[in-house]
């Protein structure tokens, strides 16, 4: 059984609560797109579900379960460029759920899904802030467009911000779970997962 201190439970609740709120907010924004736009989102949804099954373990949780990274981030980043934070966050939630669907402990599933939602939403907002800086004001109702030379670097920033926030949350929970005073980070895990993020960002830029 996965045991932990009250700190780990409190931290999990502090991450899951805003994740649930953001998921509801993004779902509302998606329904405001209209049925035509939602139909165009369907291929990204299908590809995310399929890619979420292709995951590799990169972070161990108390030697019982492993957090997974999948190639589905490619479609999450692509959704961020085309549709913004609502669809990207929704797809990230699906990816997080798919990656942890075989976890033997429900808390791992909640953590994986929550740490996919919140970091993605924040990272996409940061990405949009950068696109405003490079592209200037966009017409009302349209997304900010950036030059092709800027797209890949901006997507790499998006990918790294998402990963940094996710790994910090995951490692903090692990530290509380093990009653450690500080979160522990593995250099090998960090390098490997960062490379996967860069590949996903590059693939999204190519698809776009």
TIGUVEX-701782 format. One record per residue (C-alpha): x, y, z. Coordinates in steps of 0.2 Angstrom, whole numbers, plus 5000, padded with zeros to 4 digits. Each point is the difference from the previous one (the first is absolute). Layout:
N
<site <X Y Z>>
...
This chain:
208
<site <5000 5000 5000>>
<site <5006 5018 4996>>
<site <5002 5008 5016>>
<site <5005 5018 5004>>
<site <4999 5014 5012>>
<site <4986 5013 5002>>
<site <5012 5012 4990>>
<site <4999 4989 4985>>
<site <4981 4999 5001>>
<site <4999 5019 5002>>
<site <5012 5003 4986>>
<site <4990 4988 4988>>
<site <4984 5009 5005>>
<site <5008 5017 4997>>
<site <5005 4994 4982>>
<site <4984 4991 4996>>
<site <4988 5014 5005>>
<site <5006 5013 4988>>
<site <5002 4986 4987>>
<site <4982 4996 5001>>
<site <4995 5018 4999>>
<site <5011 5003 4985>>
<site <4993 4985 4991>>
<site <4983 5006 5003>>
<site <5005 5017 4994>>
<site <5008 4993 4984>>
<site <4985 4989 4997>>
<site <4989 5015 5000>>
<site <5011 5009 4988>>
<site <5000 4985 4988>>
<site <4981 5000 4999>>
<site <5001 5018 4995>>
<site <5010 4996 4985>>
<site <4985 4993 4990>>
<site <4997 4983 4993>>
<site <5010 5004 4984>>
<site <5016 5004 5010>>
<site <4997 4985 5012>>
<site <4999 4989 4985>>
<site <5017 5006 4994>>
<site <5006 4996 5018>>
<site <4995 4982 4999>>
<site <5015 4994 4990>>
<site <5012 5007 5014>>
<site <4989 4992 5013>>
<site <5002 4983 4991>>
<site <5018 5002 4998>>
<site <5003 5005 5018>>
<site <4991 4984 5006>>
<site <5010 4989 4989>>
<site <5017 5008 5003>>
<site <4996 5000 5019>>
<site <5002 4981 4999>>
<site <5018 5002 4994>>
<site <5008 5005 5016>>
<site <5016 4997 5009>>
<site <5004 5001 5018>>
<site <5011 5015 5005>>
<site <4996 5003 5019>>
<site <4998 4987 5013>>
<site <4988 5002 5014>>
<site <5005 4992 5016>>
<site <5007 4985 4990>>
<site <4982 4995 4998>>
<site <4993 5009 4985>>
<site <5008 5010 4986>>
<site <4995 5016 4992>>
<site <5000 4999 4981>>
<site <5004 5012 4986>>
<site <4992 4997 4983>>
<site <5001 5007 4983>>
<site <4982 5007 5002>>
<site <5008 5017 5005>>
<site <5003 5003 4981>>
<site <4981 5002 4998>>
<site <4998 5009 5016>>
<site <5013 5013 4994>>
<site <4992 5000 4983>>
<site <4983 5004 5008>>
<site <5008 5014 5010>>
<site <5006 5008 4984>>
<site <4983 4998 4990>>
<site <4987 5001 5014>>
<site <5008 5007 5015>>
<site <5000 4994 5019>>
<site <4982 4993 5000>>
<site <5003 4985 4988>>
<site <5018 4998 5005>>
<site <4996 4998 5018>>
<site <4986 4988 4996>>
<site <5011 4989 4990>>
<site <5014 5001 5013>>
<site <4987 4993 5013>>
<site <4996 4986 4988>>
<site <5018 4996 4998>>
<site <5003 5001 5019>>
<site <4986 4988 5002>>
<site <5005 4988 4987>>
<site <5018 5000 5006>>
<site <4995 4995 5018>>
<site <4985 4989 4995>>
<site <5010 4984 5006>>
<site <5006 5007 5016>>
<site <4996 4989 5015>>
<site <4996 5015 5011>>
<site <4987 5013 4997>>
<site <5010 5014 5007>>
<site <5013 4997 4986>>
<site <4986 5003 4987>>
<site <4993 5015 5009>>
<site <5018 5007 5001>>
<site <5005 4996 4982>>
<site <4984 5008 4993>>
<site <5001 5015 5011>>
<site <5018 5004 4996>>
<site <4996 4998 4982>>
<site <4986 5013 5001>>
<site <5007 5014 5010>>
<site <5017 5001 4993>>
<site <4993 4999 4982>>
<site <4988 5014 5003>>
<site <5013 5012 5008>>
<site <5013 4995 4986>>
<site <4988 5004 4986>>
<site <4995 5017 5008>>
<site <5019 5004 5001>>
<site <5002 4994 4982>>
<site <4986 5012 4995>>
<site <5008 5014 5009>>
<site <5016 4997 4990>>
<site <4990 5000 4984>>
<site <4992 5017 5004>>
<site <5018 5006 5002>>
<site <5006 4994 4984>>
<site <4985 5001 4989>>
<site <4991 5016 5007>>
<site <4982 5002 5002>>
<site <4989 4987 4991>>
<site <4983 5004 4992>>
<site <4985 4997 5011>>
<site <4995 4982 5001>>
<site <5016 4993 4992>>
<site <5016 4992 5007>>
<site <5016 5009 5000>>
<site <5011 4994 4986>>
<site <5019 5000 5001>>
<site <5013 4998 4986>>
<site <5006 4983 4996>>
<site <5017 5004 5007>>
<site <4993 5004 5017>>
<site <4987 4985 5001>>
<site <5012 4987 5005>>
<site <5010 5010 5014>>
<site <4983 5005 5007>>
<site <4994 4982 5000>>
<site <5016 4994 5008>>
<site <4997 5013 5014>>
<site <4982 4994 5002>>
<site <5006 4982 5001>>
<site <5013 5004 5013>>
<site <4989 5011 5011>>
<site <4987 4986 5000>>
<site <5013 4987 5004>>
<site <5008 5010 5014>>
<site <4984 5004 5009>>
<site <4994 4982 4998>>
<site <5016 4992 5007>>
<site <5001 5012 5014>>
<site <4982 4996 5005>>
<site <5004 4981 4998>>
<site <5016 5000 5010>>
<site <4992 5011 5014>>
<site <4986 4988 5002>>
<site <5013 4985 5001>>
<site <5011 5010 5013>>
<site <4984 5002 5011>>
<site <4996 4981 4997>>
<site <5017 4995 5006>>
<site <5000 5013 5014>>
<site <5016 5008 4992>>
<site <5004 5018 5004>>
<site <5003 5004 4982>>
<site <4996 4994 4982>>
<site <5013 4989 4992>>
<site <5003 5002 4981>>
<site <5009 4988 4989>>
<site <5012 5007 4987>>
<site <4998 4986 4988>>
<site <4981 5001 5001>>
<site <5000 5018 4998>>
<site <5011 4999 4984>>
<site <4990 4986 4993>>
<site <4983 5007 5003>>
<site <5006 5017 4993>>
<site <5006 4992 4984>>
<site <4983 4992 4998>>
<site <4991 5017 5003>>
<site <5012 5008 4986>>
<site <4995 4986 4988>>
<site <4981 5003 5003>>
<site <5002 5019 4998>>
<site <5010 4997 4984>>
<site <4987 4988 4993>>
<site <4986 5012 5004>>
<site <5009 5014 4991>>
<site <5002 4988 4985>>
<site <4981 4995 5000>>
<site <4996 5018 5001>>
